[in-house]
């Protein structure tokens, strides 16, 4: 198992400062990271190269920056495409989603994490959402296969929007979806599960071989999320034991984009090095099966 972090580790800044992906890659390399998860979603939150005709050139540029820094990309996060909605431009989102797949191929990414979508139906949201998600992923898994890219569907959380429900909060829903679409894998977001008070040991054991990717972060409350582990409330020992038990061999990937939002520039390099130390410690605990 190897450590990685998302390129969004330094994307969100309290003052709104936009730090280019290439700078983040270089800082991550200097901190000790050798593998990164590329966050495609960040690229639709501003007027980025993903939205231009030169989008492929941009990914080749990012690939060169990473190679020069001895950084590999193995995992990515696609744009958040709420495809069950009827009030969005599906032609636009289809094209942006396709660009994520091609970009993943250029960067050498094997597993692209994708959010499921939810049909807003007060009575039959589970059945309708399952059907729509199966249709969506059957279509796009076939497309992605042509680019040597696979999808890992992420578990969701909905405490912040209750009583509205999200599809794939429950591990059973995630398993049913993954099993219904050949080639589909699962991404387990430990923070989402912790917030929803899911027994993560049992959930990870149930996922078993389906688990292809992880999102690792911590939280203090539903508004203070995506923190560095051990700065929040999560109980990591059960997670360590379960990951060892199912012989998970994917990346141990941080998604900690709230960790550095207020960090002064002068302290960012040391703070990033500290995150590497935390990650390496956690991987060692997994090897030992937890404390």
C-alpha positions in Angstrom: 0.0 0.0 0.0 1.3 3.4 -1.0 0.5 6.9 0.2 -1.0 9.6 -2.1 -2.9 12.8 -1.8 -5.3 14.7 -4.0 -4.0 17.7 -5.8 -6.9 19.6 -4.1 -4.7 19.6 -0.9 -3.9 23.3 -1.6 -6.8 24.2 -3.9 -9.1 25.8 -1.3 -7.8 28.9 0.4 -9.8 31.1 2.7 -8.9 34.3 0.9 -9.9 32.8 -2.5 -6.4 32.6 -3.8 -6.1 30.2 -6.8 -2.9 28.1 -6.6 -2.1 26.4 -10.0 -2.1 22.6 -10.1 1.5 22.6 -11.3 2.6 24.5 -8.2 0.7 22.1 -6.0 2.4 19.1 -7.7 5.9 20.6 -7.1 5.1 21.3 -3.4 3.8 17.8 -2.9 7.0 16.4 -4.4 9.1 18.5 -2.1 7.1 17.4 0.9 7.8 13.7 0.1 4.8 12.6 -1.9 5.6 10.4 -4.9 2.0 9.5 -6.0 -0.9 12.0 -6.5 -4.7 11.8 -7.1 -5.6 14.4 -9.8 -8.7 16.3 -8.9 -10.5 17.0 -12.2 -13.4 18.5 -10.4 -11.4 21.6 -9.3 -11.1 22.5 -13.0 -14.8 23.2 -13.4 -14.9 25.7 -10.5 -13.1 28.4 -12.5 -12.3 29.2 -16.1 -9.7 26.5 -16.4 -8.0 24.9 -19.4 -10.5 22.0 -19.1 -13.1 24.3 -20.6 -11.0 25.4 -23.5 -10.1 23.9 -26.9 -6.5 23.3 -25.5 -7.6 21.0 -22.7 -5.6 18.0 -24.0 -2.4 20.1 -24.2 -3.0 21.1 -20.6 -3.0 17.5 -19.4 0.2 16.8 -21.4 1.7 19.8 -19.6 0.6 18.5 -16.2 2.0 15.1 -17.1 5.4 16.6 -17.9 5.4 18.7 -14.6 4.7 15.5 -12.7 7.3 13.5 -14.5 9.9 16.2 -13.9 9.1 16.0 -10.2 9.2 12.2 -10.1 5.4 12.1 -9.4 3.0 9.4 -10.7 -0.7 9.8 -11.0 -2.6 6.6 -10.2 -6.0 7.8 -9.1 -8.2 10.7 -9.9 -11.5 12.4 -9.1 -13.9 13.1 -11.9 -16.1 16.2 -12.1 -19.1 15.9 -9.9 -21.8 15.2 -12.5 -25.3 15.1 -10.9 -26.6 13.2 -13.9 -30.0 12.4 -12.5 -30.9 16.1 -12.5 -33.1 17.3 -15.3 -32.2 21.0 -15.0 -28.6 20.9 -16.1 -26.9 21.0 -19.5 -26.2 17.3 -20.0 -24.4 17.8 -23.3 -21.9 20.1 -21.6 -21.4 17.7 -18.6 -21.1 14.7 -20.9 -18.3 16.4 -22.8 -16.5 17.5 -19.6 -16.9 14.0 -18.2 -15.4 12.6 -21.4 -12.5 15.0 -21.1 -11.9 13.7 -17.5 -11.6 10.2 -19.0 -9.2 11.2 -21.7 -7.2 13.3 -19.3 -7.0 10.3 -16.9 -5.5 8.3 -19.8 -2.9 11.0 -20.5 -1.9 11.2 -16.9 -1.7 7.4 -16.5 -4.6 7.2 -14.0 -6.1 3.7 -13.5 -9.0 4.5 -11.2 -11.2 7.5 -11.6 -13.5 8.2 -8.6 -17.0 9.2 -9.5 -20.0 10.3 -7.4 -23.3 8.5 -7.9 -26.4 10.6 -8.5 -29.8 10.6 -6.8 -33.3 10.8 -8.3 -35.3 13.3 -6.2 -38.3 11.1 -5.5 -39.8 11.1 -2.0 -41.1 7.5 -2.3 -39.0 5.5 -4.8 -35.7 7.3 -4.8 -33.7 4.2 -4.1 -35.1 2.1 -7.0 -35.2 5.0 -9.5 -31.7 6.1 -8.5 -30.3 2.6 -8.8 -31.7 2.2 -12.3 -30.4 5.6 -13.5 -27.0 4.9 -12.0 -26.7 1.5 -13.6 -27.6 3.0 -17.0 -25.1 5.8 -16.6 -22.2 3.6 -15.6 -22.9 0.9 -18.1 -22.6 3.6 -20.8 -19.5 5.3 -19.5 -17.6 2.1 -18.3 -17.6 1.0 -21.9 -16.2 4.4 -23.0 -13.6 4.5 -20.3 -12.4 1.0 -21.2 -11.2 2.3 -24.5 -8.8 4.6 -22.6 -7.6 2.0 -20.0 -9.5 3.8 -17.3 -11.9 2.3 -14.7 -14.4 3.9 -12.3 -14.7 3.7 -8.6 -18.1 4.9 -7.2 -17.9 6.8 -4.0 -20.1 6.4 -0.9 -22.0 9.6 -0.1 -23.3 11.4 3.0 -26.5 13.4 3.6 -26.6 14.5 7.2 -26.1 18.1 6.0 -29.2 18.0 3.8 -31.6 15.8 5.7 -34.5 14.9 5.4 -33.3 14.7 1.8 -31.6 11.4 1.1 -28.6 10.6 -1.1 -28.2 7.4 -3.0 -25.2 5.2 -2.0 -24.9 6.4 1.6 -25.6 2.9 2.7 -22.9 0.3 1.8 -25.6 -2.1 0.6 -26.6 0.4 -2.1 -23.0 0.8 -3.1 -22.4 -2.9 -3.3 -25.6 -3.5 -5.4 -24.5 -0.8 -7.9 -21.0 -2.1 -8.2 -22.2 -5.7 -8.7 -24.7 -4.6 -11.4 -22.0 -3.1 -13.7 -19.1 -5.3 -14.7 -15.8 -3.5 -14.3 -17.1 -1.0 -11.7 -15.3 -0.6 -8.4 -15.9 1.2 -5.1 -14.3 4.1 -3.4 -14.8 4.3 0.3 -14.8 7.7 1.8 -14.0 7.1 5.5 -15.1 10.6 6.6 -18.5 10.3 4.9 -19.1 7.0 6.6 -17.9 8.3 10.0 -20.2 11.3 9.8 -23.1 8.9 9.0 -22.1 6.7 12.0 -21.6 3.6 9.8 -19.7 0.7 11.3 -16.7 1.0 9.0 -15.2 -2.3 10.0 -18.3 -4.1 8.9 -18.7 -1.9 5.8 -15.2 -2.5 4.6 -15.4 -6.2 5.2 -18.7 -6.3 3.1 -17.0 -4.3 0.3 -14.1 -6.7 0.2 -12.6 -7.1 -3.3 -14.9 -4.4 -4.7 -12.8 -1.7 -2.9 -10.4 0.0 -5.4 -9.9 3.4 -3.9 -9.9 5.3 -0.6 -10.6 8.9 0.5 -9.0 9.5 3.8 -9.8 12.6 5.9 -11.1 13.6 9.3 -13.8 15.9 10.7 -15.0 17.7 13.8 -18.6 18.4 12.7 -20.6 18.4 9.5 -19.2 21.8 8.6 -15.6 21.2 9.6 -14.6 18.4 7.2 -11.7 17.1 5.0 -9.1 17.6 7.7 -5.9 15.8 8.2 -6.4 12.5 10.2 -6.1 12.8 14.0 -7.3 16.4 13.9 -10.9 15.3 14.2 -13.2 12.6 15.7 -12.7 9.6 13.6 -11.8 6.2 15.1 -9.1 4.8 12.8 -8.3 1.5 14.5 -11.3 -0.4 13.2 -10.5 1.0 9.7 -6.9 -0.2 9.9 -8.0 -3.6 11.0 -10.6 -4.0 8.3 -8.2 -2.8 5.5 -5.7 -5.3 6.6 -8.3 -8.0 6.9 -9.6 -7.6 3.3 -6.0 -7.3 2.0 -6.6 -3.9 0.4 -3.7 -3.1 -1.9 -4.8 0.2 -3.5 -3.7 3.7 -2.6 -4.0 5.2 0.9 -5.2 8.5 -0.5 -5.7 11.7 1.4 -8.6 14.1 0.5 -7.8 16.9 2.9 -8.5 20.1 1.1 -9.6 21.9 4.3 -6.4 21.2 6.1 -4.4 24.1 4.7 -7.2 26.7 4.0 -5.8 29.1 6.6 -2.2 28.0 6.6 0.3 30.9 6.0 2.4 30.4 2.9 5.6 30.2 5.0 4.2 27.2 6.9 2.7 25.2 4.0 5.8 23.2 3.1 6.3 21.9 6.7 2.5 21.3 7.0 2.6 19.2 3.9 5.6 17.2 5.1 3.7 16.6 8.4 0.8 15.1 6.3 3.3 12.7 4.7 4.4 11.6 8.2 0.8 11.1 9.3 0.1 9.0 6.2 3.1 6.8 6.6 2.3 6.2 10.2 -1.2 5.2 9.3 0.0 2.8 6.6 2.3 1.2 9.2 -0.7 0.8 11.5 -2.6 -1.0 8.8 0.3 -3.4 8.3 0.1 -4.2 12.0 -3.7 -4.5 11.9 -4.4 -1.6 14.1 -3.3 -1.0 17.7 
